[in-house]
Amino acid sequence: MTDPAPLPLQPAVPPRPGHQDVEPLTGLELQAERRVPRKQVWAWAIWDWATQPFNSVILTFVFTALYLTSDWFLDPAVAELGEGDPAYERAIADLASGLGWAITVAGILIAVLAPVLGQRADVAGRRKLWLGGATAALVACMFALFFVQGSPPYFLLGISLIAAGTVFSEIAGVNYNAMLVQVSTPRTVGKVSGLGWGLGYLGGIVALVLVVVATTFDWWGMPTDDGLVYRVIAVGCAVWTLVFAWPVLVYVPEAPPAPGRERVGFFRSYAVLVRDIARLWREARPTFWFLLASAVFRDGLAGVFAFGAVIAAVVFRFTSNEVMLFGIAANLLAGVSTIVAGRFDDRFGPRAVILTALGGLVGAGLIVFFLHDAGKVPFWIFGLVLTLFVGPAQAASRSFLARVTPAGRESEIFGLYATTGRAASFLSPMLWSGFIVVFGATYWGILGIVLVLIAGLVLMLFVRVPKRVAEAAAAPIGGR
């Protein structure tokens, strides 16, 4: 049976009496009567599984936490001082701070590029092309991490590749997120978004389990000089992505070019972007306000996972195996909670899910901060509580934006979603690094991340779901 083609884009809803501006249809509204084949849903969702090792194994729990921010990259004389020595602790904190600054630079690049590249993908109908190209570049960065030997001169190469991978991952994610409206309906978007995020976390579990198994068998006699074990892990993550990332490119149809939109050169696209933002303010104001509010709280969410394993290893003195076991438990909880929360999203709305998750994150984060010297048990408990709420907030945020985005502008709006997020993405790394520098201890970075989450929670209280969108989600439809 041939999969049904995506519905063509329709013109905006005619203006209502007394309203000067039009109220555009959303992409999900155009999908309301469509039956989405399960093959397309799963092909889309599995991309999260395919790319998760970069986030969980490389960016969070293993490569950066256990390798780049370890004494592999310290001056040998300082490394010999050992844990507890002030000079040693300060040097380790400097590595953590350097990682934070590299991620900050990546955020600036994403902020500049994401909306324009998304806009161009919408206009040309090339979402899958950009998704495939950026995914391939991400794979190349992971392969290149093999050349980051365990020595101070290679630290800059390591954090540069991490930053580049972050940029390519985000650019790919812009187009991937935009394709959500092609594989869901107003009644299923929360569940489908949650499925993608949940599979991503579960993929992280499998990848981390493989690392733990390899460690248990002492890497079958593999030499450990120059950080070879960690470099091989990076190569394994690259292979993983190659194996699992292709179904979305094969089974999900390409979106048609957005009608009535002019194709312009790259730099001219920025002028078009400014006009589109002004149009967004006039025609889809809830989308505009949500982009601003989510910019802050999503940076806090990113901070939790970007620095979570560093906190475990440096603040709570987790061993390498304990960090990886924590990562497995964290991804399991995040995956299950995200899939379950997707159903709450469709029933109660994404805003309720986001507010609940942010409240839980703030509470758990404060407990971790105040119990930083109480041993490992508090982080095992409340660190895992943190991960319980991150996934639902991320998936519901994507669902919220898909519900309020005008049809034919999904990649551009999700590009703005990335840009506004990255425009604020300096917050968590800056407060993380700044608090560490000022107070001279890594655990103070926890408070910086919590402050960002609090700010995002307050801003989200002022965001409302448009009545028409809420009614569309509640109405019975033929799709599934």
N, C-alpha and C positions, 0 to 999 in steps of 0.2 A: 504494500500500500504506500502510495507516495505521500510524503509529509506535506501538509498544507502550506502554501506560501504565506509569508507575513502579509497582513492587511496593508494596503497602501495608505499613506498618510492622508488625512482629511484636512480640509480647511478649518480654521478656528470657528468656534461657536459664534453666531451672529451676536452683536452687542445687544444687551438688554435695554429696554426703554430707560432713558435717563442716564445711561452709562456711555461715556465717550470712548472708552477703550474696549477691545474685544477680550473675551475670556477664552484662551486657547484650550483645545482638547489636550489631554495627556495621552502619552503612548499607551498606557494601561487601559484607558477608556476605549481606545481603538481595538484592544484585544478582548473586550468584554465578552463577545459572543464566540470567540475562537476556542477550539479544543486544542490544547497544546500537547503534542505527542510526548509521552514519557521519555522517549529516547532523547529528545532535545533537552528536556529538563536535566536529565542525568549527565548528558554530554557537557552541558554548560556548568553544572555544579562540580564536575570532577576536576575542572581547571584549578579550583581552590585546593583540592587534594594535591594536584601536581606541583604547585608552586609553594606549598606550605613549608617544605624543608628549608627554603631560604629564610623564612621568618623564624621558625622554631629551632632548627638545628644550627644554622649559621648566625642569624642576627640575634638570637635570644639566649639559647641554653648551652651551646657548645662552643662554636668557633670564637665568638667575641668574648663570652663570659669566661671560658676556661683557657683560652689561648691568647687572644689579642690583649686582654687586660690582665695577663698573668706575668710572672717573673721571667718568662721566656724573652720578653722584650725590654727587660731592665738591664742596666749596666751590670756586668757580673759582680763587681764589687758591692753594689747595692743589693743585688739579689742574695748574696751570701749573708747579709745581715739578718734575713728571715722575718717572719711575721712578728708583729709586736714592736719592732724597732721603728721609731718615728720617721727616719729617712726612708725606710722600706715602704711604710704605709703611705707616705706622701708621694713616692714614686708610682705606686700602684694607683693612687687617686689621680695622678696626672695622666696615666694611660686611660682611665675611665673618662676623664674630662676630655682628652683628645678624641676619643670615640664620639663623645657628645657633640663636639664641634664639627666633626666630619659629617654627622647626620644632619646638623644644622645647614651646612653647605648644600647637601643633597636637597633639603627642603626648599632652599631658595631656587635651585634649578627647576624643581618640580613646579613651584609656584609660577615661574616665568613661562614654562613650556606647556603644561598640561591643558589649560583651556583652549589655547590656539590649536594644538594638535587634535584635541577632541572636536573642535569646531570644524576643522578641515576633514576629519573622518566623517562627520555628519553630512557635510555638503557633498562629498564625493561618494558616500556610501561605501566606506572602506574601513569599517570597524574591525573586521576580522584581519585585515592586512596589518593594521597597527598593533592589534593584539598579538599576532604571530611574530612580527618583527621585534617587538619589545620583549616578548618571552624568549626569543632566541638570544637577544643581547644579555638578558638576565642569566641564561645558561652559560654564556661565554664568560661572564664575570665569575661565576662559581667555579668553572674550570680553571680560570686564571688564579684563583686563590691557592692552587697547588704550589705556586711559585713563591708564596709568602713563607719564607723560612723563619724558624724561631730564633731571631736575632734582632737587636734594636734597629739596625738599618732598614729592616723590612717592615717596620711598623707603619710607616707612611704609606707604603704600597698596600698593606692590608686594609687600613681604614679607607683608602681611596677606592679600592674595589668594593668594599662594603657600601660606600656612599653611591658609587655608580650603579651597583645592583639595586639599591633602594630606589634610585631614579627610574630605572627600566621597569622595576616591579610596579611602581606607581603608574607609569604611563600605560603599561599593559592593563592594570586594574581599572583605569578610567574607561577603556573600551569594553572590558569584561563587565563592569557594573552597568554600563549603558545597555548591554545586551540582555539585562534582566527583564526589561519590558517586552522582549521578544519571546520569552519562555515562561511568562506568568500572566495572570489576569488580576483584576482588582481584588478578587476574593482569595487568591493564592499567593500573592507576591511576598507576603511575610513568611509563609512556609517555604517557598522556593529560595528566598534570600537566606533564611536560616539553614536550609539544607546545604547550600554552598559553603557558608561559614563553618557549619558543623563538620562537613566532610574535610574541610581544610584542617581543622583541629585534630580530627581523627587520623588524617594522613600524617600529621606531626607526631602523633603517638607511635605509629608504625615505624617512622623514620628513626625516632629516638630509641625505640626498642631494639632496632637493628644495631644502633651504636652501642647500647648497653650490652647486648649479646656479644658483639665483637670485643668489647672491653673485658667481659667475663673470661673469654678465651685468650686474653692477653694478645689479641690481634694475631693469633696464630704465628707468633714469633717475628712479626714485622718489626724492623728497626724503628726506634723512636727518636732518633737524632733529628735535629732541626725541625721538630714539630711535624714529622712525616705523617703521624696518625691523623692529626687534625686536617692536614692538607688532603689526605685521601678521603676523609669524611666530606670535604667540600666537593670533590670530584663525584662522590657517590650521590650527593644532592643534585648535581647537575644532570647526571644520568637519570635519576628519578624523574625530574621534570621533563626530560626528553621523552620518556616512556609514556607518561600519563597526560601530557598537555594537548595532544593532537585531537581528541574527539570533538571539542568545541569548534575547531576549525573545519571539521568534516560534516557534522550533523546539524549544526545550528545555521539556518539560512542567514545570508547577509542582509542587513537592513537596506532599504532602497535609499538613494540620495534624497536629502531633504528638498522638497519642492520649493521653488521661488527664492532660493538662496544663491547669491552670486559667488562664483569661484574667484578668489583673489590670491595674490602672492602671499608668501609667508609673513612678511613684515606688515603688509596691508591688513592682514588678519587681526592685528592688534587694534586697529581703528574700528574694524567690524565688531570686535569683542566689546569695546567700550559702548557702542550703540546697542549691542545685545543686552548688556547689563542694564542700561537705562530702560530698555524694553521690558526686561524682567521685572524691574521695579514697578512699571506701569501695569503689566498684565498678569504677573504671577508673584505678588508680593510675599505670600507665605514662603515660597521657594527662596526668595531673596533673604528673608530673615533667618530661615533655617540654615542657609549656607553660612551665615555669620555665627550663629549660636553653635552649630556643630563644629565649626573650625576650632573652637577652644576645647570642647570636651573630647573631640577625637584625638587631639594632640595629647591630652592626658591619658587616653586609652593607649595610644602608641607608646607613651612613656612607660606605662606599666609593663608592657612586654619587651620594650627595647632594653630596659635596665633591670628587669625583674631577676634575671639569673645573676647579674652582677651583684645585686643586693644579696642574693642567697649565698654566693661564693665569697664575697668580700666582707659583708656585714655580719652574716650569720654563720660564716665559716663552714659552709657545706663543702664536702669533698666532691671530687669530679663525678663519682657515681651518684652521690646524693643529688647533685644538681640535675643530672640526667633523669633520675627517678622522679624528682620533683617535676621536671618538664613533662614526663609521661603522664603523671597524675593530673597536672594542670591542663594539658591538652585534652585528656579524657573528660574531665569535668566541663571544660569550655565547650567541647564538641557536643556533649549530651545536652547541656543547658541551652546552647544556641539553637539546636534543632527543636527542643521543647518550646523555647521562647518564641520561635517562629509562629507557632499556633496561637500563642497569646497575642502576638502581633496582629494576626488576622481577626482575632476576636475582640480585643480591647483597643487596638490601635498602636502604632509604633511609638507615639509620644509617651504613653503610659509605660511601655517597656523601657524606653530610654531613661525616664526619670527614676524609675525603680532601680535600674542598674547603676546609675550614677550615685544615688544615695547609698547603695551597698558598697560601692567602691570607695567612697569617701570615708565611711565608717571603718572598713577593714584597713584602709591605708593608714589612718591615724593610729589604729591599734598596733600595726607593724612598726610604725615610727617610735611610739612610746615604749615598746617592748623590745627595742633593738639589742639590748644587752641582757635579755632574759633567756638566752639559749636558743636552740634550733626549733623547739616545739611551737612557739608562737608563729614562726614563719611557715611551718608546715601547715598550721591550721588557717591562719588569716591570709597567708600568701595564696593558698588555694582558694579561699573565699574571693579574693580579688579576681582570679581567673574565672570564677563562676559567673561573674557579671560582665566581663569584658566582651565576650562573644555576642551575647544578646544585645548589648548596646551598639556594637558594630553592625550586626545584621539589621536591626531595627532602623538604624540611621540610613542604611542603604535603601531599605523598604520605604521609609518616609519620603526620601527624595524621589524615588521612582514614582510614587503616588502623585506628586505635585509638579512633575517636569512636563512642560509642553512637548507635544509630539514632534519628532524630527530634530530635537535639540538635546537628546539624551547624552551623547558623548561630550558635547560642549558643556552642558550643565554638570555632568560628573567631572569634567575637567575643571570647572570652577569649584566644584566640591573639593577636588584635590588641591586647587590653588588656595582657596580660603583656608583649607586645613594647613597647607604648607606656609601660608602667610602667617599663621599663628604657630607653625611648627617649631619656631625657635623657643617657644615658651618652656616646654618640658626640658629639652636639652640645656637651655640657658639656665633655668632655675636649678636643674640637676647639677650642672657644672658649677654655677655660681655659688650655690649653697655649700658645695664641697670645698670650693676655693676659700670662701669666707670663714667657714667653721673648721676646715682641715680634717674632716672625717666623712667617709662615703655615706654613712647612714643619713646625713642631713639632706642628701639628694631626695630621699623619700618624701620629705615635707614639701619640696618644690613641686613634685608631681601631684601631690594631694591638693595643693593650692590651685593648680590648673583645673583639676576635676571639680573643685568647688565653684570656680568661676564659670565653668561650662554648665553646671547644674543650675546656677542662678539664671544664666542667659536662656536656657532651655525652658524655664518657667514662663517666659513671655512669648513662646512660639505656639501657634494654634494651627490645627488641621482645618483646611477649608471645608465648609459644610458640604459642598457638592462632592468633594473627594470622599468624605466620610459616608455619604449616602450611596455613592457608587460601590464602595467596598461592602456595604451591608445588603445591597440589592441582589436577589437571586439571578444567576447567570447560567449560561450553558457550558462555559468552559470548565476545565478542571485543572 
